[in-house]
C-alpha cells in the first residue's frame, strides 16, 4: 500500500519530534532509532523534504551525543594522573581508618565501595577498580550513548583487580543520573568529573549535595573535596 504524501509528512515530522524529545532527555540511542525510522520512511516514500529534515536532525544528534570535549578530556593525561593520585590517596586513607570511627574500621575490613558520578567512558572507574582494597565500583552516566560505550570498555578489559577478580566483576555501569540512582548500599567514596570551565556548571552543587546525603556513608569521602575559583 502506497503511503499518501500527507501521511508520510506527518509521520516523519512526528518521528523527528520524538527523536528531539528523547535527545533532550539524554536518551540518545532511542533518539537515533526514531530519527533513522523517519529517514527511512521519507526515503522509501521519496519525500525529499522529510528526508532532509531527518538527516539534519541526525547530524545534530551525532554532535550532541558525543561532543568533542569528551575526547579532549579523555586524552588529558595530566588531569587523569592527578585524579588517579587523589583517588588512590583517599582509598588508602579509608582503608587505614584515619578518621578513627567504626565506619572506617568496617571499611578497612570489607574493602572500599566507590561511586563514579558522570563516568563518561569509564576511565576513572577503571582506575579505581585496579587499586588494592577496592571491593566494588559503581559508575553512573546519564548519556546512554556514553554509558553503552563504558559498558563495552569495561567488558573488554583484560586486566584484573588487585584481588585477582576480572575488572568487569568490580565495575558496574548504571545508565542513570545520580539523583535517580538506587544502590544496594551507601558507598564509602564518591568521585566525579562533572565540572565545566566555570567550575559550578553542569549542576555540580545539587548533584554533590544529593550524593552526600543519599549515597555516601557517614564518614565517607568525596573527590575532589575542595576547589578554588579564580
C-alpha positions, 0 to 999 in steps of 0.5 A: 500500500502506497503511503499518501504524501500527507501521511508520510509528512506527518509521520516523519515530522512526528518521528523527528519530534520524538527523536528531539524529545528523547535527545533532550532527555539524554536518551540518545540511542532511542533518539537515533532509532526514531530519527533513522525510522523517519529517514527511512520512511521519507526515503522509501516514500521519496519525500525529499523534504522529510528526508532532509529534515531527518538527516539534519536532525541526525547530524545534530544528534551525532554532535550532541551525543558525543561532543568533542570535549569528551575526547579532549578530556579523555586524552588529558593525561595530566588531569587523569594522573592527578585524579588517579593520585587523589583517588588512590590517596583517599582509598588508602586513607579509608582503608587505614581508618584515619578518621578513627570511627567504626565506619572506617574500621568496617571499611578497612575490613570489607574493602572500599565501595566507590561511586563514579558520578558522570563516568563518561567512558569509564576511565576513572572507574577503571582506575579505581577498580585496579587499586588494592582494597577496592571491593566494588565500583559503581559508575553512573552516566546519564548519556546512554550513548556514553554509558553503552560505550563504558559498558563495552570498555569495561567488558573488554578489559583484560586486566584484573583487580588487585584481588585477582577478580576480572575488572568487569566483576568490580565495575558496574555501569548504571545508565542513570543520573545520580539523583535517580540512582538506587544502590544496594548500599551507601558507598564509602567514596564518591568521585566525579568529573562533572565540572565545566570551565566555570567550575559550578556548571553542569549542576555540580552543587545539587548533584554533590549535595544529593550524593552526600546525603543519599549515597555516601556513608557517614564518614565517607569521602568525596573527590575532589573535596575542595576547589578554588575559583579564580 
